[in-house]
């Protein structure tokens, strides 16, 4: 699990561009995204390709997983995300 402020990797940037190109054939749409870097960079790729405006919404931010943040999910013990 990556920290929330991690930007898109080169691979992620390529994926965002391909998504934007694919969605350009779907017609007009609005773009709303989290204001965190990975989501914002993906939304910007969509905007650049399709000319749509972006509305950044903090309420769309990913959850805070506390001490699990930054750890690989393979290292989590069973039940680490269970709700009490």
C-alpha positions in Angstrom: 0.0 0.0 0.0 1.5 3.3 -1.1 1.5 6.4 1.0 -1.3 8.8 0.0 1.1 11.4 -1.4 2.8 9.1 -3.8 2.8 10.3 -7.4 2.1 8.1 -10.4 4.9 5.9 -11.5 6.0 5.9 -15.1 3.9 2.8 -15.6 0.9 4.6 -14.0 1.4 7.6 -16.2 1.2 5.3 -19.3 -1.9 3.7 -18.0 -3.5 7.0 -17.3 -2.8 8.1 -20.9 -4.2 4.9 -22.4 -7.3 5.3 -20.2 -7.7 8.9 -21.4 -7.3 7.8 -25.0 -9.9 5.1 -24.6 -12.4 7.3 -22.8 -12.1 9.9 -25.6 -14.2 7.6 -27.7 -17.0 7.6 -25.2 -18.2 11.1 -25.6 -18.4 14.0 -23.1 -18.0 13.4 -19.4 -17.2 15.4 -16.3 -14.1 14.7 -14.3 -14.1 14.6 -10.5 -11.1 13.3 -8.6 -9.4 13.1 -5.3 -6.9 15.9 -4.7 -4.2 13.4 -3.8 -1.3 13.2 -6.3 -2.0 9.8 -8.1 -5.7 10.6 -8.6 -5.0 14.2 -9.6 -2.3 13.1 -12.2 -4.7 10.6 -13.7 -7.5 13.2 -13.9 -5.1 15.6 -15.5 -4.3 13.1 -18.2 -8.0 12.7 -18.9 -8.4 16.5 -19.0 -5.4 17.0 -21.3 -6.7 14.3 -23.7 -10.4 15.2 -23.6 -10.6 18.9 -22.7 -12.8 18.3 -19.7 -12.5 20.4 -16.6 -11.4 18.7 -13.3 -13.1 19.2 -10.0 -10.9 18.1 -7.1 -12.8 16.8 -4.1 -11.0 16.0 -0.8 -13.9 13.7 0.2 -12.7 11.3 -2.5 -9.4 10.7 -0.8 -8.5 7.1 0.0 -8.9 5.7 3.5 -6.2 6.1 6.1 -5.0 2.6 7.0 -2.8 3.8 9.9 0.2 1.6 10.5 -0.5 -0.5 7.4 0.2 2.5 5.2 3.4 2.1 3.2 3.6 -1.7 3.8 3.1 -4.3 1.1 -0.2 -6.1 1.5 1.7 -9.5 1.4 3.1 -8.7 4.8 -0.3 -8.0 6.5 -1.4 -10.6 9.0 -4.9 -12.1 8.5 -7.7 -9.8 9.7 -5.5 -6.7 9.6 -8.3 -4.7 8.0 -11.2 -6.3 9.9 -13.6 -3.8 11.5 -14.2 -4.1 15.2 
